[in-house]
Amino acid sequence: MRHIQIKALSPSPDILAMLSDMLIETVAHGGSVSFMHPLQPEMANAFWENSLAAATRGERIVLGALDGDLLVGTVTLLLDLPPNQPHRAEIAKMMTKVSHRKRGIATALMRAAERMAFARGRTLLVLDTAVDEGASPLYESLGFNLTGIIPDYALKPHGGLTGTMIYWKRIAA
Ligand SMILES: CC(C)(COP(=O)(O)OP(=O)(O)OC[C@H]1O[C@@H](n2cnc3c(N)ncnc32)[C@H](O)[C@@H]1OP(=O)(O)O)[C@@H](O)C(=O)NCCC(=O)NCCS
């Protein structure tokens, strides 16, 4: 973790290419992040172009974990919520490059996301993760509370339904 820097990402061709490669790889390895395998580069690029454009408008923060110039992890903090939920934010698209997993990168990304959320007056975080091959141990180790499970919520990247686990966490300074 010594060399890993966490920062908000801005649109650039290099960042877009690395985000897309990570998303394609994550889906190929069975990660439930909204897409089916094989994920076409055009679809991955379009997703991240839209996401980084939303970040530029201040509607979300796309955080990156960088090992030098190499993007090795990402998480998105969604801030664009309805007017009656100004205190809330959502966590999405948490992923670490396969070669860099189990080193604490996702944990560092989440801690940074929590700090940024709190700095923007957000005191409640919500996320969901797949029952099969999801990240529930990670979120529980970070203090997220399980609300419950919705069965058969989404298709897994290689097919077959999985439930989703809904988590929440109050955050403070
Ligand atoms: C889930 C995911 C983001 C975790 O990323 P990661 O960078 O490996 O996460 P961390 O290293 O912070 O923690 C993962 C585990 O490694 C352990 N760990 C952390 N540092 C470690 C170290 N130095 N040595 C050994 N293990 C370590 C943690 O205790 C944690 O244990 P857990 O499996 O009980 O949760 C990653 O596996 C991934 O990209 N999965 C596919 C996409 C996905 O499912 N995303 C979630 C969508 S909701």
The ligand as an SDF file (V2000), in Angstrom:
LIG
                    3D

 48 50  0  0  0  0  0  0  0  0999 V2000
  -14.2290   -6.8500   -3.9020 C   0  0  0  0  0  0  0  0  0  0  0  0
  -12.9120   -6.2160   -4.3290 C   0  0  0  0  0  0  0  0  0  0  0  0
  -13.1680   -4.7910   -4.7910 C   0  0  0  0  0  0  0  0  0  0  0  0
  -11.9440   -6.2110   -3.1380 C   0  0  0  0  0  0  0  0  0  0  0  0
  -10.7640   -5.5240   -3.5540 O   0  0  0  0  0  0  0  0  0  0  0  0
   -9.3780   -5.6860   -2.7490 P   0  0  0  0  0  0  0  0  0  0  0  0
   -8.5250   -4.5350   -3.1300 O   0  0  0  0  0  0  0  0  0  0  0  0
   -8.8460   -7.0470   -2.9420 O   0  0  0  0  0  0  0  0  0  0  0  0
   -9.8970   -5.5020   -1.2460 O   0  0  0  0  0  0  0  0  0  0  0  0
   -9.0130   -5.4310    0.0810 P   0  0  0  0  0  0  0  0  0  0  0  0
   -7.6180   -5.9100   -0.2110 O   0  0  0  0  0  0  0  0  0  0  0  0
   -9.1820   -4.0960    0.6980 O   0  0  0  0  0  0  0  0  0  0  0  0
   -9.7830   -6.4760    0.9660 O   0  0  0  0  0  0  0  0  0  0  0  0
  -10.0810   -7.7720    0.4420 C   0  0  0  0  0  0  0  0  0  0  0  0
   -9.6760   -8.8250    1.4140 C   0  0  0  0  0  0  0  0  0  0  0  0
   -8.2640   -8.8570    1.4560 O   0  0  0  0  0  0  0  0  0  0  0  0
   -7.8410   -8.8270    2.8100 C   0  0  0  0  0  0  0  0  0  0  0  0
   -6.5720   -8.0950    2.8350 N   0  0  0  0  0  0  0  0  0  0  0  0
   -6.3960   -6.7710    2.8220 C   0  0  0  0  0  0  0  0  0  0  0  0
   -5.0960   -6.4790    2.8640 N   0  0  0  0  0  0  0  0  0  0  0  0
   -4.4550   -7.6520    2.8720 C   0  0  0  0  0  0  0  0  0  0  0  0
   -3.0930   -8.0070    2.8760 C   0  0  0  0  0  0  0  0  0  0  0  0
   -2.1400   -7.0800    2.9050 N   0  0  0  0  0  0  0  0  0  0  0  0
   -2.7820   -9.3160    2.8380 N   0  0  0  0  0  0  0  0  0  0  0  0
   -3.7390  -10.2710    2.8000 C   0  0  0  0  0  0  0  0  0  0  0  0
   -5.0610   -9.9910    2.7970 N   0  0  0  0  0  0  0  0  0  0  0  0
   -5.3920   -8.7070    2.8350 C   0  0  0  0  0  0  0  0  0  0  0  0
   -8.9180   -8.1050    3.5460 C   0  0  0  0  0  0  0  0  0  0  0  0
   -8.9380   -8.4580    4.9070 O   0  0  0  0  0  0  0  0  0  0  0  0
  -10.1500   -8.5510    2.8100 C   0  0  0  0  0  0  0  0  0  0  0  0
  -10.6200   -9.7410    3.3690 O   0  0  0  0  0  0  0  0  0  0  0  0
  -12.1060  -10.2650    3.0180 P   0  0  0  0  0  0  0  0  0  0  0  0
  -11.9250  -11.1360    1.8230 O   0  0  0  0  0  0  0  0  0  0  0  0
  -12.5120  -10.9800    4.2380 O   0  0  0  0  0  0  0  0  0  0  0  0
  -12.9470   -9.0480    2.7270 O   0  0  0  0  0  0  0  0  0  0  0  0
  -12.2490   -7.0450   -5.4610 C   0  0  0  0  0  0  0  0  0  0  0  0
  -12.1620   -8.3920   -5.0550 O   0  0  0  0  0  0  0  0  0  0  0  0
  -12.9890   -6.9540   -6.7640 C   0  0  0  0  0  0  0  0  0  0  0  0
  -12.6760   -6.0930   -7.5940 O   0  0  0  0  0  0  0  0  0  0  0  0
  -13.9560   -7.8570   -6.9900 N   0  0  0  0  0  0  0  0  0  0  0  0
  -14.7380   -7.8760   -8.2010 C   0  0  0  0  0  0  0  0  0  0  0  0
  -15.7040   -6.7140   -8.2840 C   0  0  0  0  0  0  0  0  0  0  0  0
  -16.7080   -6.7120   -7.1670 C   0  0  0  0  0  0  0  0  0  0  0  0
  -17.2710   -7.7310   -6.8160 O   0  0  0  0  0  0  0  0  0  0  0  0
  -16.8900   -5.5050   -6.6220 N   0  0  0  0  0  0  0  0  0  0  0  0
  -17.8840   -5.2770   -5.6190 C   0  0  0  0  0  0  0  0  0  0  0  0
  -19.1280   -4.8740   -6.3020 C   0  0  0  0  0  0  0  0  0  0  0  0
  -20.3660   -4.4270   -5.1250 S   0  0  0  0  0  0  0  0  0  0  0  0
  1  2  1  0
  2  3  1  0
  2  4  1  0
  2 36  1  0
  4  5  1  0
  5  6  1  0
  6  7  2  0
  6  8  1  0
  6  9  1  0
  9 10  1  0
 10 11  2  0
 10 12  1  0
 10 13  1  0
 13 14  1  0
 14 15  1  0
 15 16  1  0
 15 30  1  0
 16 17  1  0
 17 18  1  0
 17 28  1  0
 18 19  1  0
 18 27  1  0
 19 20  2  0
 20 21  1  0
 21 22  1  0
 21 27  2  0
 22 23  1  0
 22 24  2  0
 24 25  1  0
 25 26  2  0
 26 27  1  0
 28 29  1  0
 28 30  1  0
 30 31  1  0
 31 32  1  0
 32 33  2  0
 32 34  1  0
 32 35  1  0
 36 37  1  0
 36 38  1  0
 38 39  2  0
 38 40  1  0
 40 41  1  0
 41 42  1  0
 42 43  1  0
 43 44  2  0
 43 45  1  0
 45 46  1  0
 46 47  1  0
 47 48  1  0
M  END
$$$$
